Amino acid sequence: MATYSYFATAAKGLEEALATELLALGLQSIKVESGGVGFEGSRTDGYRCCLWLRTANRVLQQLSSFECPTVEALYSSTVDIAWEEHLTPEMTLAVDANLRDSRLNHSGYAALKTKDAIVDRLRQRFGKRPNIDTKNPDIRINLYIARNQAILSLDMAGTALHQRGYRQEQMVAPIRETLAAGIIQLTGWNDSTPFVDPMCGSGTFPIEAALYASKTAPGLLGSTAYSFQKWPCFQVKVWQEVLGNAQSALHKLPDRFINGADKDRQAVKIAQGNSRRLPFANAIAWHQCSFSRLKPPERPGTLVCNPPYGTRLGEQDKLVRFYRLIGDTLKQNWTGWTAWILSGNLALAKEVGLKPAKRIVLYNGPIECRLLKFEIF
Ligand SMILES: C[S@@+](CC[C@H](N)C(=O)[O-])C[C@H]1O[C@@H](n2cnc3c(N)ncnc32)[C@H](O)[C@@H]1O
């Protein structure tokens, strides 16, 4: 069986969590880098990764790596690739480019030259050229140039994997699904104890916890096809088998096993609506309640939340009082629990008034955050 080199991208800070997932999927030659993890595997492994990975943004199958000091070098190395093995003139394509510390420093121009080389090669072979579709192409090509070394890859899913398909509606500032899944993994929560998000907003933490605990491959929820399903080399039987295995892995959860609460009625309604597409939607109990009044489940477990950290002027005093209330509530009502708080505002996080047992740097989009662990004795 042919072996391919892959690179799965992830938000900064989640690389180790992604590597753990890849190990669990049985993948080989795992190499953790900044912004993602390289690994080797078969074509089937590429399909499995798109379906199963919870923390990856994209799965890239590498095609070629070459010195790229000039735009001429980019064109000539790209036109040499046997693109006719990957796409036909009837398919649409898009090129994404990311450049870092290189002589070529205009990503739009580099993407354009890459596209020209691909189109020229196909026109020469078939007398026809593929069209461009930047939004929903049949094949998405990824160009990455760092220190004048280029890597060209096929984006296997073609869309960002955080788009699981369950979030039909959202409140302001929802956390990315991939980040929520990574945080759950970092907490080390295992599904033998209760899980609570007392400020659940659109419900991302409880939903990701339910997906994880029920061994639901996140890709099973998606309604749109992956890019690789449109490729000439697509192995439909292999894919059916990968999907079948994921269906048989589903593990039923007890009802009301995971809890999501928010003081905002609309948030609870949205979170509940978002959870309807889950295989075991009843596993999550939703409550409209402010944190200070929320009654913890009988057995202690893991509490995870990202409280508001406010960017608007005038909000800070209110938030200082709120973070102090979080600390007081944890001490009074949540003895025996492990609480994990994600905050993008370090000054506010200190107002919780408890000593963190652990601090982990993570990025919520461009915002540098801390994930703080508190053991409530
Ligand atoms: C940053 S959002 C959480 C986003 C959420 N993780 C998601 O993925 O959508 C913060 C949430 O805290 C809720 N909140 C604020 N004060 C609260 C309180 N005292 N008790 C419960 N929830 C509260 C807000 O209504 C908001 O939904």
The ligand as a Gaussian input file, in Angstrom:
#p B3LYP/6-31G(d) Opt

LIG

0 1
 C      -17.617000      33.604000      26.225000
 S      -19.241000      33.000000      26.434000
 C      -19.044000      31.257000      26.418000
 C      -18.981000      30.742000      25.013000
 C      -19.218000      29.270000      24.927000
 N      -18.096000      28.497000      25.412000
 C      -19.550000      28.881000      23.478000
 O      -18.843000      28.059000      22.897000
 O      -20.471000      29.453000      22.910000
 C      -19.578000      33.312000      28.114000
 C      -20.980000      32.895000      28.572000
 O      -21.079000      33.102000      29.976000
 C      -22.437000      33.390000      30.253000
 N      -22.505000      34.013000      31.600000
 C      -22.120000      35.248000      31.974000
 N      -22.357000      35.421000      33.290000
 C      -22.888000      34.275000      33.769000
 C      -23.330000      33.827000      35.057000
 N      -23.272000      34.613000      36.119000
 N      -23.803000      32.561000      35.165000
 C      -23.887000      31.757000      34.085000
 N      -23.492000      32.131000      32.840000
 C      -22.992000      33.365000      32.683000
 C      -22.843000      34.313000      29.131000
 O      -24.258000      34.336000      28.997000
 C      -22.122000      33.672000      27.937000
 O      -22.980000      32.802000      27.247000

